[in-house]
Amino acid sequence: MARQRLKSDLPTKVCPVCQRPFAWRKKWADCWDDVKYCSERCRRRRNN
C-alpha cells in the first residue's frame, strides 16, 4: 500500500487573479503545466 503525499509536498502555483497559492490536484495531473487559475471563478474574472 502506497503512502499518501502530504499536501505540503505537492507542487504549488500562485493565481494571477487573486494572488493566492493553490496546490496540485489529481484532476490536473495531465495538464498541470497549462493550469493558470485556482478556480473557475478566477478564470472567468481574468479580464475584468
mmCIF entry with sequence, helices, sheets and N, C-alpha, C, O atoms, coordinates in Angstrom:
data_MODEL
# 
_entry.id   MODEL 
# 
_entity.id                         1 
_entity.type                       polymer 
_entity.pdbx_number_of_molecules   1 
# 
_entity_poly.entity_id                      1 
_entity_poly.type                           'polypeptide(L)' 
_entity_poly.nstd_linkage                   no 
_entity_poly.nstd_monomer                   no 
_entity_poly.pdbx_seq_one_letter_code       MARQRLKSDLPTKVCPVCQRPFAWRKKWADCWDDVKYCSERCRRRRNN 
_entity_poly.pdbx_seq_one_letter_code_can   MARQRLKSDLPTKVCPVCQRPFAWRKKWADCWDDVKYCSERCRRRRNN 
_entity_poly.pdbx_strand_id                 A 
# 
loop_
_entity_poly_seq.entity_id 
_entity_poly_seq.num 
_entity_poly_seq.mon_id 
_entity_poly_seq.hetero 
1 1  MET n 
1 2  ALA n 
1 3  ARG n 
1 4  GLN n 
1 5  ARG n 
1 6  LEU n 
1 7  LYS n 
1 8  SER n 
1 9  ASP n 
1 10 LEU n 
1 11 PRO n 
1 12 THR n 
1 13 LYS n 
1 14 VAL n 
1 15 CYS n 
1 16 PRO n 
1 17 VAL n 
1 18 CYS n 
1 19 GLN n 
1 20 ARG n 
1 21 PRO n 
1 22 PHE n 
1 23 ALA n 
1 24 TRP n 
1 25 ARG n 
1 26 LYS n 
1 27 LYS n 
1 28 TRP n 
1 29 ALA n 
1 30 ASP n 
1 31 CYS n 
1 32 TRP n 
1 33 ASP n 
1 34 ASP n 
1 35 VAL n 
1 36 LYS n 
1 37 TYR n 
1 38 CYS n 
1 39 SER n 
1 40 GLU n 
1 41 ARG n 
1 42 CYS n 
1 43 ARG n 
1 44 ARG n 
1 45 ARG n 
1 46 ARG n 
1 47 ASN n 
1 48 ASN n 
# 
_struct_asym.id          A 
_struct_asym.entity_id   1 
# 
loop_
_struct_conf.conf_type_id 
_struct_conf.id 
_struct_conf.pdbx_PDB_helix_id 
_struct_conf.beg_label_comp_id 
_struct_conf.beg_label_asym_id 
_struct_conf.beg_label_seq_id 
_struct_conf.pdbx_beg_PDB_ins_code 
_struct_conf.end_label_comp_id 
_struct_conf.end_label_asym_id 
_struct_conf.end_label_seq_id 
_struct_conf.pdbx_end_PDB_ins_code 
_struct_conf.beg_auth_comp_id 
_struct_conf.beg_auth_asym_id 
_struct_conf.beg_auth_seq_id 
_struct_conf.end_auth_comp_id 
_struct_conf.end_auth_asym_id 
_struct_conf.end_auth_seq_id 
_struct_conf.pdbx_PDB_helix_class 
_struct_conf.details 
_struct_conf.pdbx_PDB_helix_length 
HELX_P HELX_P1 AA1 LYS A 7  ? ASP A 9  ? LYS A 7  ASP A 9  5 ? 3 
HELX_P HELX_P2 AA2 LYS A 26 ? TRP A 28 ? LYS A 26 TRP A 28 5 ? 3 
HELX_P HELX_P3 AA3 TRP A 32 ? ASP A 34 ? TRP A 32 ASP A 34 5 ? 3 
HELX_P HELX_P4 AA4 GLU A 40 ? ARG A 44 ? GLU A 40 ARG A 44 1 ? 5 
# 
_struct_conf_type.id          HELX_P 
_struct_conf_type.criteria    ? 
_struct_conf_type.reference   ? 
# 
_struct_sheet.id               AA1 
_struct_sheet.type             ? 
_struct_sheet.number_strands   2 
_struct_sheet.details          ? 
# 
_struct_sheet_order.sheet_id     AA1 
_struct_sheet_order.range_id_1   1 
_struct_sheet_order.range_id_2   2 
_struct_sheet_order.offset       ? 
_struct_sheet_order.sense        anti-parallel 
# 
loop_
_struct_sheet_range.sheet_id 
_struct_sheet_range.id 
_struct_sheet_range.beg_label_comp_id 
_struct_sheet_range.beg_label_asym_id 
_struct_sheet_range.beg_label_seq_id 
_struct_sheet_range.pdbx_beg_PDB_ins_code 
_struct_sheet_range.end_label_comp_id 
_struct_sheet_range.end_label_asym_id 
_struct_sheet_range.end_label_seq_id 
_struct_sheet_range.pdbx_end_PDB_ins_code 
_struct_sheet_range.beg_auth_comp_id 
_struct_sheet_range.beg_auth_asym_id 
_struct_sheet_range.beg_auth_seq_id 
_struct_sheet_range.end_auth_comp_id 
_struct_sheet_range.end_auth_asym_id 
_struct_sheet_range.end_auth_seq_id 
AA1 1 THR A 12 ? VAL A 14 ? THR A 12 VAL A 14 
AA1 2 PRO A 21 ? ALA A 23 ? PRO A 21 ALA A 23 
# 
loop_
_atom_site.group_PDB 
_atom_site.id 
_atom_site.type_symbol 
_atom_site.label_atom_id 
_atom_site.label_alt_id 
_atom_site.label_comp_id 
_atom_site.label_asym_id 
_atom_site.label_entity_id 
_atom_site.label_seq_id 
_atom_site.pdbx_PDB_ins_code 
_atom_site.Cartn_x 
_atom_site.Cartn_y 
_atom_site.Cartn_z 
_atom_site.occupancy 
_atom_site.B_iso_or_equiv 
_atom_site.pdbx_formal_charge 
_atom_site.auth_seq_id 
_atom_site.auth_comp_id 
_atom_site.auth_asym_id 
_atom_site.auth_atom_id 
_atom_site.pdbx_PDB_model_num 
ATOM 1   N N  . MET A 1 1  ? 0.839   -1.180 0.000   1.00 0.00 ? 1  MET A N  1 
ATOM 2   C CA . MET A 1 1  ? 0.000   0.000  0.000   1.00 0.00 ? 1  MET A CA 1 
ATOM 3   C C  . MET A 1 1  ? 0.889   1.250  0.000   1.00 0.00 ? 1  MET A C  1 
ATOM 4   O O  . MET A 1 1  ? 1.781   1.390  0.836   1.00 0.00 ? 1  MET A O  1 
ATOM 5   N N  . ALA A 1 2  ? 0.632   2.149  -0.943  1.00 0.00 ? 2  ALA A N  1 
ATOM 6   C CA . ALA A 1 2  ? 1.438   3.353  -1.075  1.00 0.00 ? 2  ALA A CA 1 
ATOM 7   C C  . ALA A 1 2  ? 1.035   4.392  -0.036  1.00 0.00 ? 2  ALA A C  1 
ATOM 8   O O  . ALA A 1 2  ? -0.130  4.503  0.347   1.00 0.00 ? 2  ALA A O  1 
ATOM 9   N N  . ARG A 1 3  ? 2.020   5.137  0.399   1.00 0.00 ? 3  ARG A N  1 
ATOM 10  C CA . ARG A 1 3  ? 1.737   6.210  1.351   1.00 0.00 ? 3  ARG A CA 1 
ATOM 11  C C  . ARG A 1 3  ? 1.199   7.423  0.605   1.00 0.00 ? 3  ARG A C  1 
ATOM 12  O O  . ARG A 1 3  ? 1.577   7.682  -0.538  1.00 0.00 ? 3  ARG A O  1 
ATOM 13  N N  . GLN A 1 4  ? 0.326   8.151  1.254   1.00 0.00 ? 4  GLN A N  1 
ATOM 14  C CA . GLN A 1 4  ? -0.198  9.368  0.657   1.00 0.00 ? 4  GLN A CA 1 
ATOM 15  C C  . GLN A 1 4  ? 0.806   10.495 0.823   1.00 0.00 ? 4  GLN A C  1 
ATOM 16  O O  . GLN A 1 4  ? 1.553   10.539 1.800   1.00 0.00 ? 4  GLN A O  1 
ATOM 17  N N  . ARG A 1 5  ? 0.815   11.401 -0.140  1.00 0.00 ? 5  ARG A N  1 
ATOM 18  C CA . ARG A 1 5  ? 1.687   12.566 -0.044  1.00 0.00 ? 5  ARG A CA 1 
ATOM 19  C C  . ARG A 1 5  ? 1.037   13.612 0.850   1.00 0.00 ? 5  ARG A C  1 
ATOM 20  O O  . ARG A 1 5  ? -0.186  13.748 0.885   1.00 0.00 ? 5  ARG A O  1 
ATOM 21  N N  . LEU A 1 6  ? 1.855   14.331 1.554   1.00 0.00 ? 6  LEU A N  1 
ATOM 22  C CA . LEU A 1 6  ? 1.353   15.449 2.335   1.00 0.00 ? 6  LEU A CA 1 
ATOM 23  C C  . LEU A 1 6  ? 1.033   16.600 1.391   1.00 0.00 ? 6  LEU A C  1 
ATOM 24  O O  . LEU A 1 6  ? 1.695   16.772 0.367   1.00 0.00 ? 6  LEU A O  1 
ATOM 25  N N  . LYS A 1 7  ? 0.032   17.378 1.729   1.00 0.00 ? 7  LYS A N  1 
ATOM 26  C CA . LYS A 1 7  ? -0.335  18.497 0.877   1.00 0.00 ? 7  LYS A CA 1 
ATOM 27  C C  . LYS A 1 7  ? 0.829   19.477 0.728   1.00 0.00 ? 7  LYS A C  1 
ATOM 28  O O  . LYS A 1 7  ? 0.967   20.121 -0.312  1.00 0.00 ? 7  LYS A O  1 
ATOM 29  N N  . SER A 1 8  ? 1.654   19.590 1.743   1.00 0.00 ? 8  SER A N  1 
ATOM 30  C CA . SER A 1 8  ? 2.802   20.495 1.670   1.00 0.00 ? 8  SER A CA 1 
ATOM 31  C C  . SER A 1 8  ? 3.862   20.010 0.683   1.00 0.00 ? 8  SER A C  1 
ATOM 32  O O  . SER A 1 8  ? 4.718   20.791 0.267   1.00 0.00 ? 8  SER A O  1 
ATOM 33  N N  . ASP A 1 9  ? 3.817   18.739 0.306   1.00 0.00 ? 9  ASP A N  1 
ATOM 34  C CA . ASP A 1 9  ? 4.779   18.192 -0.653  1.00 0.00 ? 9  ASP A CA 1 
ATOM 35  C C  . ASP A 1 9  ? 4.334   18.372 -2.099  1.00 0.00 ? 9  ASP A C  1 
ATOM 36  O O  . ASP A 1 9  ? 5.124   18.142 -3.015  1.00 0.00 ? 9  ASP A O  1 
ATOM 37  N N  . LEU A 1 10 ? 3.085   18.780 -2.323  1.00 0.00 ? 10 LEU A N  1 
ATOM 38  C CA . LEU A 1 10 ? 2.571   18.937 -3.672  1.00 0.00 ? 10 LEU A CA 1 
ATOM 39  C C  . LEU A 1 10 ? 3.066   20.237 -4.293  1.00 0.00 ? 10 LEU A C  1 
ATOM 40  O O  . LEU A 1 10 ? 3.299   21.217 -3.586  1.00 0.00 ? 10 LEU A O  1 
ATOM 41  N N  . PRO A 1 11 ? 3.230   20.248 -5.635  1.00 0.00 ? 11 PRO A N  1 
ATOM 42  C CA . PRO A 1 11 ? 3.651   21.496 -6.271  1.00 0.00 ? 11 PRO A CA 1 
ATOM 43  C C  . PRO A 1 11 ? 2.562   22.564 -6.144  1.00 0.00 ? 11 PRO A C  1 
ATOM 44  O O  . PRO A 1 11 ? 1.374   22.246 -6.078  1.00 0.00 ? 11 PRO A O  1 
ATOM 45  N N  . THR A 1 12 ? 2.973   23.811 -6.111  1.00 0.00 ? 12 THR A N  1 
ATOM 46  C CA . THR A 1 12 ? 2.023   24.920 -5.978  1.00 0.00 ? 12 THR A CA 1 
ATOM 47  C C  . THR A 1 12 ? 2.285   25.978 -7.042  1.00 0.00 ? 12 THR A C  1 
ATOM 48  O O  . THR A 1 12 ? 3.369   26.051 -7.621  1.00 0.00 ? 12 THR A O  1 
ATOM 49  N N  . LYS A 1 13 ? 1.268   26.793 -7.282  1.00 0.00 ? 13 LYS A N  1 
ATOM 50  C CA . LYS A 1 13 ? 1.362   27.957 -8.166  1.00 0.00 ? 13 LYS A CA 1 
ATOM 51  C C  . LYS A 1 13 ? 0.607   29.094 -7.493  1.00 0.00 ? 13 LYS A C  1 
ATOM 52  O O  . LYS A 1 13 ? -0.129  28.873 -6.531  1.00 0.00 ? 13 LYS A O  1 
ATOM 53  N N  . VAL A 1 14 ? 0.791   30.312 -8.000  1.00 0.00 ? 14 VAL A N  1 
ATOM 54  C CA . VAL A 1 14 ? 0.067   31.473 -7.497  1.00 0.00 ? 14 VAL A CA 1 
ATOM 55  C C  . VAL A 1 14 ? -0.904  31.924 -8.577  1.00 0.00 ? 14 VAL A C  1 
ATOM 56  O O  . VAL A 1 14 ? -0.522  32.095 -9.734  1.00 0.00 ? 14 VAL A O  1 
ATOM 57  N N  . CYS A 1 15 ? -2.139  32.110 -8.200  1.00 0.00 ? 15 CYS A N  1 
ATOM 58  C CA . CYS A 1 15 ? -3.180  32.543 -9.129  1.00 0.00 ? 15 CYS A CA 1 
ATOM 59  C C  . CYS A 1 15 ? -2.929  34.002 -9.513  1.00 0.00 ? 15 CYS A C  1 
ATOM 60  O O  . CYS A 1 15 ? -2.762  34.839 -8.626  1.00 0.00 ? 15 CYS A O  1 
ATOM 61  N N  . PRO A 1 16 ? -2.898  34.335 -10.820 1.00 0.00 ? 16 PRO A N  1 
ATOM 62  C CA . PRO A 1 16 ? -2.652  35.725 -11.223 1.00 0.00 ? 16 PRO A CA 1 
ATOM 63  C C  . PRO A 1 16 ? -3.818  36.667 -10.935 1.00 0.00 ? 16 PRO A C  1 
ATOM 64  O O  . PRO A 1 16 ? -3.633  37.884 -10.957 1.00 0.00 ? 16 PRO A O  1 
ATOM 65  N N  . VAL A 1 17 ? -5.001  36.148 -10.669 1.00 0.00 ? 17 VAL A N  1 
ATOM 66  C CA . VAL A 1 17 ? -6.175  36.981 -10.405 1.00 0.00 ? 17 VAL A CA 1 
ATOM 67  C C  . VAL A 1 17 ? -6.279  37.325 -8.930  1.00 0.00 ? 17 VAL A C  1 
ATOM 68  O O  . VAL A 1 17 ? -6.352  38.502 -8.575  1.00 0.00 ? 17 VAL A O  1 
ATOM 69  N N  . CYS A 1 18 ? -6.289  36.319 -8.067  1.00 0.00 ? 18 CYS A N  1 
ATOM 70  C CA . CYS A 1 18 ? -6.490  36.563 -6.635  1.00 0.00 ? 18 CYS A CA 1 
ATOM 71  C C  . CYS A 1 18 ? -5.180  36.567 -5.840  1.00 0.00 ? 18 CYS A C  1 
ATOM 72  O O  . CYS A 1 18 ? -5.181  36.884 -4.650  1.00 0.00 ? 18 CYS A O  1 
ATOM 73  N N  . GLN A 1 19 ? -4.078  36.221 -6.481  1.00 0.00 ? 19 GLN A N  1 
ATOM 74  C CA . GLN A 1 19 ? -2.748  36.222 -5.850  1.00 0.00 ? 19 GLN A CA 1 
ATOM 75  C C  . GLN A 1 19 ? -2.619  35.230 -4.703  1.00 0.00 ? 19 GLN A C  1 
ATOM 76  O O  . GLN A 1 19 ? -1.763  35.402 -3.835  1.00 0.00 ? 19 GLN A O  1 
ATOM 77  N N  . ARG A 1 20 ? -3.451  34.199 -4.684  1.00 0.00 ? 20 ARG A N  1 
ATOM 78  C CA . ARG A 1 20 ? -3.365  33.174 -3.644  1.00 0.00 ? 20 ARG A CA 1 
ATOM 79  C C  . ARG A 1 20 ? -2.677  31.934 -4.188  1.00 0.00 ? 20 ARG A C  1 
ATOM 80  O O  . ARG A 1 20 ? -2.846  31.597 -5.360  1.00 0.00 ? 20 ARG A O  1 
ATOM 81  N N  . PRO A 1 21 ? -1.907  31.254 -3.356  1.00 0.00 ? 21 PRO A N  1 
ATOM 82  C CA . PRO A 1 21 ? -1.294  29.998 -3.806  1.00 0.00 ? 21 PRO A CA 1 
ATOM 83  C C  . PRO A 1 21 ? -2.322  28.869 -3.860  1.00 0.00 ? 21 PRO A C  1 
ATOM 84  O O  . PRO A 1 21 ? -3.233  28.805 -3.034  1.00 0.00 ? 21 PRO A O  1 
ATOM 85  N N  . PHE A 1 22 ? -2.163  27.985 -4.838  1.00 0.00 ? 22 PHE A N  1 
ATOM 86  C CA . PHE A 1 22 ? -3.016  26.808 -4.901  1.00 0.00 ? 22 PHE A CA 1 
ATOM 87  C C  . PHE A 1 22 ? -2.157  25.602 -5.244  1.00 0.00 ? 22 PHE A C  1 
ATOM 88  O O  . PHE A 1 22 ? -1.144  25.720 -5.932  1.00 0.00 ? 22 PHE A O  1 
ATOM 89  N N  . ALA A 1 23 ? -2.572  24.447 -4.757  1.00 0.00 ? 23 ALA A N  1 
ATOM 90  C CA . ALA A 1 23 ? -1.785  23.223 -4.891  1.00 0.00 ? 23 ALA A CA 1 
ATOM 91  C C  . ALA A 1 23 ? -2.304  22.345 -6.019  1.00 0.00 ? 23 ALA A C  1 
ATOM 92  O O  . ALA A 1 23 ? -3.447  22.470 -6.459  1.00 0.00 ? 23 ALA A O  1 
ATOM 93  N N  . TRP A 1 24 ? -1.435  21.459 -6.468  1.00 0.00 ? 24 TRP A N  1 
ATOM 94  C CA . TRP A 1 24 ? -1.740  20.481 -7.493  1.00 0.00 ? 24 TRP A CA 1 
ATOM 95  C C  . TRP A 1 24 ? -2.939  19.642 -7.080  1.00 0.00 ? 24 TRP A C  1 
ATOM 96  O O  . TRP A 1 24 ? -3.095  19.301 -5.907  1.00 0.00 ? 24 TRP A O  1 
ATOM 97  N N  . ARG A 1 25 ? -3.793  19.308 -8.056  1.00 0.00 ? 25 ARG A N  1 
ATOM 98  C CA . ARG A 1 25 ? -4.927  18.418 -7.817  1.00 0.00 ? 25 ARG A CA 1 
ATOM 99  C C  . ARG A 1 25 ? -4.844  17.256 -8.791  1.00 0.00 ? 25 ARG A C  1 
ATOM 100 O O  . ARG A 1 25 ? -4.288  17.384 -9.882  1.00 0.00 ? 25 ARG A O  1 
ATOM 101 N N  . LYS A 1 26 ? -5.392  16.143 -8.397  1.00 0.00 ? 26 LYS A N  1 
ATOM 102 C CA . LYS A 1 26 ? -5.330  14.952 -9.241  1.00 0.00 ? 26 LYS A CA 1 
ATOM 103 C C  . LYS A 1 26 ? -5.978  15.186 -10.606 1.00 0.00 ? 26 LYS A C  1 
ATOM 104 O O  . LYS A 1 26 ? -5.507  14.658 -11.613 1.00 0.00 ? 26 LYS A O  1 
ATOM 105 N N  . LYS A 1 27 ? -7.056  15.975 -10.645 1.00 0.00 ? 27 LYS A N  1 
ATOM 106 C CA . LYS A 1 27 ? -7.720  16.221 -11.931 1.00 0.00 ? 27 LYS A CA 1 
ATOM 107 C C  . LYS A 1 27 ? -6.841  17.046 -12.874 1.00 0.00 ? 27 LYS A C  1 
ATOM 108 O O  . LYS A 1 27 ? -7.097  17.082 -14.078 1.00 0.00 ? 27 LYS A O  1 
ATOM 109 N N  . TRP A 1 28 ? -5.801  17.712 -12.341 1.00 0.00 ? 28 TRP A N  1 
ATOM 110 C CA . TRP A 1 28 ? -4.880  18.477 -13.161 1.00 0.00 ? 28 TRP A CA 1 
ATOM 111 C C  . TRP A 1 28 ? -3.616  17.687 -13.505 1.00 0.00 ? 28 TRP A C  1 
ATOM 112 O O  . TRP A 1 28 ? -2.652  18.268 -14.001 1.00 0.00 ? 28 TRP A O  1 
ATOM 113 N N  . ALA A 1 29 ? -3.601  16.395 -13.256 1.00 0.00 ? 29 ALA A N  1 
ATOM 114 C CA . ALA A 1 29 ? -2.395  15.589 -13.456 1.00 0.00 ? 29 ALA A CA 1 
ATOM 115 C C  . ALA A 1 29 ? -1.881  15.658 -14.889 1.00 0.00 ? 29 ALA A C  1 
ATOM 116 O O  . ALA A 1 29 ? -0.671  15.715 -15.107 1.00 0.00 ? 29 ALA A O  1 
ATOM 117 N N  . ASP A 1 30 ? -2.779  15.653 -15.862 1.00 0.00 ? 30 ASP A N  1 
ATOM 118 C CA . ASP A 1 30 ? -2.375  15.654 -17.270 1.00 0.00 ? 30 ASP A CA 1 
ATOM 119 C C  . ASP A 1 30 ? -2.121  17.043 -17.835 1.00 0.00 ? 30 ASP A C  1 
ATOM 120 O O  . ASP A 1 30 ? -1.522  17.172 -18.903 1.00 0.00 ? 30 ASP A O  1 
ATOM 121 N N  . CYS A 1 31 ? -2.568  18.085 -17.137 1.00 0.00 ? 31 CYS A N  1 
ATOM 122 C CA . CYS A 1 31 ? -2.460  19.434 -17.709 1.00 0.00 ? 31 CYS A CA 1 
ATOM 123 C C  . CYS A 1 31 ? -1.903  20.453 -16.719 1.00 0.00 ? 31 CYS A C  1 
ATOM 124 O O  . CYS A 1 31 ? -2.191  21.642 -16.852 1.00 0.00 ? 31 CYS A O  1 
ATOM 125 N N  . TRP A 1 32 ? -1.121  20.031 -15.738 1.00 0.00 ? 32 TRP A N  1 
ATOM 126 C CA . TRP A 1 32 ? -0.617  20.944 -14.704 1.00 0.00 ? 32 TRP A CA 1 
ATOM 127 C C  . TRP A 1 32 ? 0.155   22.121 -15.299 1.00 0.00 ? 32 TRP A C  1 
ATOM 128 O O  . TRP A 1 32 ? 0.077   23.231 -14.774 1.00 0.00 ? 32 TRP A O  1 
ATOM 129 N N  . ASP A 1 33 ? 0.894   21.901 -16.379 1.00 0.00 ? 33 ASP A N  1 
ATOM 130 C CA . ASP A 1 33 ? 1.661   22.985 -16.989 1.00 0.00 ? 33 ASP A CA 1 
ATOM 131 C C  . ASP A 1 33 ? 0.757   24.062 -17.587 1.00 0.00 ? 33 ASP A C  1 
ATOM 132 O O  . ASP A 1 33 ? 1.166   25.217 -17.706 1.00 0.00 ? 33 ASP A O  1 
ATOM 133 N N  . ASP A 1 34 ? -0.461  23.695 -17.961 1.00 0.00 ? 34 ASP A N  1 
ATOM 134 C CA . ASP A 1 34 ? -1.401  24.631 -18.577 1.00 0.00 ? 34 ASP A CA 1 
ATOM 135 C C  . ASP A 1 34 ? -2.302  25.335 -17.564 1.00 0.00 ? 34 ASP A C  1 
ATOM 136 O O  . ASP A 1 34 ? -2.952  26.324 -17.904 1.00 0.00 ? 34 ASP A O  1 
ATOM 137 N N  . VAL A 1 35 ? -2.349  24.845 -16.334 1.00 0.00 ? 35 VAL A N  1 
ATOM 138 C CA . VAL A 1 35 ? -3.229  25.427 -15.313 1.00 0.00 ? 35 VAL A CA 1 
ATOM 139 C C  . VAL A 1 35 ? -2.657  26.772 -14.868 1.00 0.00 ? 35 VAL A C  1 
ATOM 140 O O  . VAL A 1 35 ? -1.495  26.867 -14.475 1.00 0.00 ? 35 VAL A O  1 
ATOM 141 N N  . LYS A 1 36 ? -3.506  27.822 -14.939 1.00 0.00 ? 36 LYS A N  1 
ATOM 142 C CA . LYS A 1 36 ? -3.059  29.159 -14.545 1.00 0.00 ? 36 LYS A CA 1 
ATOM 143 C C  . LYS A 1 36 ? -3.883  29.729 -13.401 1.00 0.00 ? 36 LYS A C  1 
ATOM 144 O O  . LYS A 1 36 ? -3.386  30.553 -12.633 1.00 0.00 ? 36 LYS A O  1 
ATOM 145 N N  . TYR A 1 37 ? -5.123  29.306 -13.277 1.00 0.00 ? 37 TYR A N  1 
ATOM 146 C CA . TYR A 1 37 ? -6.048  29.899 -12.311 1.00 0.00 ? 37 TYR A CA 1 
ATOM 147 C C  . TYR A 1 37 ? -6.456  28.875 -11.272 1.00 0.00 ? 37 TYR A C  1 
ATOM 148 O O  . TYR A 1 37 ? -6.525  27.680 -11.560 1.00 0.00 ? 37 TYR A O  1 
ATOM 149 N N  . CYS A 1 38 ? -6.728  29.343 -10.062 1.00 0.00 ? 38 CYS A N  1 
ATOM 150 C CA . CYS A 1 38 ? -7.046  28.443 -8.954  1.00 0.00 ? 38 CYS A CA 1 
ATOM 151 C C  . CYS A 1 38 ? -8.468  27.913 -9.026  1.00 0.00 ? 38 CYS A C  1 
ATOM 152 O O  . CYS A 1 38 ? -8.768  26.864 -8.456  1.00 0.00 ? 38 CYS A O  1 
ATOM 153 N N  . SER A 1 39 ? -9.351  28.627 -9.723  1.00 0.00 ? 39 SER A N  1 
ATOM 154 C CA . SER A 1 39 ? -10.751 28.226 -9.758  1.00 0.00 ? 39 SER A CA 1 
ATOM 155 C C  . SER A 1 39 ? -11.420 28.723 -11.029 1.00 0.00 ? 39 SER A C  1 
ATOM 156 O O  . SER A 1 39 ? -10.876 29.550 -11.761 1.00 0.00 ? 39 SER A O  1 
ATOM 157 N N  . GLU A 1 40 ? -12.587 28.208 -11.264 1.00 0.00 ? 40 GLU A N  1 
ATOM 158 C CA . GLU A 1 40 ? -13.390 28.658 -12.403 1.00 0.00 ? 40 GLU A CA 1 
ATOM 159 C C  . GLU A 1 40 ? -13.748 30.138 -12.236 1.00 0.00 ? 40 GLU A C  1 
ATOM 160 O O  . GLU A 1 40 ? -13.784 30.882 -13.217 1.00 0.00 ? 40 GLU A O  1 
ATOM 161 N N  . ARG A 1 41 ? -14.006 30.554 -11.027 1.00 0.00 ? 41 ARG A N  1 
ATOM 162 C CA . ARG A 1 41 ? -14.348 31.953 -10.761 1.00 0.00 ? 41 ARG A CA 1 
ATOM 163 C C  . ARG A 1 41 ? -13.205 32.883 -11.185 1.00 0.00 ? 41 ARG A C  1 
ATOM 164 O O  . ARG A 1 41 ? -13.446 33.902 -11.831 1.00 0.00 ? 41 ARG A O  1 
ATOM 165 N N  . CYS A 1 42 ? -11.981 32.544 -10.830 1.00 0.00 ? 42 CYS A N  1 
ATOM 166 C CA . CYS A 1 42 ? -10.834 33.362 -11.219 1.00 0.00 ? 42 CYS A CA 1 
ATOM 167 C C  . CYS A 1 42 ? -10.604 33.307 -12.730 1.00 0.00 ? 42 CYS A C  1 
ATOM 168 O O  . CYS A 1 42 ? -10.219 34.309 -13.333 1.00 0.00 ? 42 CYS A O  1 
ATOM 169 N N  . ARG A 1 43 ? -10.831 32.169 -13.330 1.00 0.00 ? 43 ARG A N  1 
ATOM 170 C CA . ARG A 1 43 ? -10.671 32.065 -14.776 1.00 0.00 ? 43 ARG A CA 1 
ATOM 171 C C  . ARG A 1 43 ? -11.639 33.003 -15.493 1.00 0.00 ? 43 ARG A C  1 
ATOM 172 O O  . ARG A 1 43 ? -11.272 33.646 -16.476 1.00 0.00 ? 43 ARG A O  1 
ATOM 173 N N  . ARG A 1 44 ? -12.880 33.079 -14.996 1.00 0.00 ? 44 ARG A N  1 
ATOM 174 C CA . ARG A 1 44 ? -13.875 33.972 -15.602 1.00 0.00 ? 44 ARG A CA 1 
ATOM 175 C C  . ARG A 1 44 ? -13.562 35.442 -15.343 1.00 0.00 ? 44 ARG A C  1 
ATOM 176 O O  . ARG A 1 44 ? -13.898 36.292 -16.168 1.00 0.00 ? 44 ARG A O  1 
ATOM 177 N N  . ARG A 1 45 ? -12.931 35.759 -14.222 1.00 0.00 ? 45 ARG A N  1 
ATOM 178 C CA . ARG A 1 45 ? -12.636 37.153 -13.856 1.00 0.00 ? 45 ARG A CA 1 
ATOM 179 C C  . ARG A 1 45 ? -11.302 37.642 -14.391 1.00 0.00 ? 45 ARG A C  1 
ATOM 180 O O  . ARG A 1 45 ? -10.918 38.774 -14.097 1.00 0.00 ? 45 ARG A O  1 
ATOM 181 N N  . ARG A 1 46 ? -10.580 36.840 -15.161 1.00 0.00 ? 46 ARG A N  1 
ATOM 182 C CA . ARG A 1 46 ? -9.223  37.163 -15.574 1.00 0.00 ? 46 ARG A CA 1 
ATOM 183 C C  . ARG A 1 46 ? -9.105  38.473 -16.358 1.00 0.00 ? 46 ARG A C  1 
ATOM 184 O O  . ARG A 1 46 ? -8.079  39.146 -16.261 1.00 0.00 ? 46 ARG A O  1 
ATOM 185 N N  . ASN A 1 47 ? -10.127 38.850 -17.132 1.00 0.00 ? 47 ASN A N  1 
ATOM 186 C CA . ASN A 1 47 ? -10.051 40.068 -17.943 1.00 0.00 ? 47 ASN A CA 1 
ATOM 187 C C  . ASN A 1 47 ? -10.700 41.275 -17.290 1.00 0.00 ? 47 ASN A C  1 
ATOM 188 O O  . ASN A 1 47 ? -10.565 42.389 -17.796 1.00 0.00 ? 47 ASN A O  1 
ATOM 189 N N  . ASN A 1 48 ? -11.391 41.086 -16.195 1.00 0.00 ? 48 ASN A N  1 
ATOM 190 C CA . ASN A 1 48 ? -12.103 42.207 -15.559 1.00 0.00 ? 48 ASN A CA 1 
ATOM 191 C C  . ASN A 1 48 ? -11.244 42.921 -14.555 1.00 0.00 ? 48 ASN A C  1 
ATOM 192 O O  . ASN A 1 48 ? -11.692 43.885 -13.934 1.00 0.00 ? 48 ASN A O  1 
# 
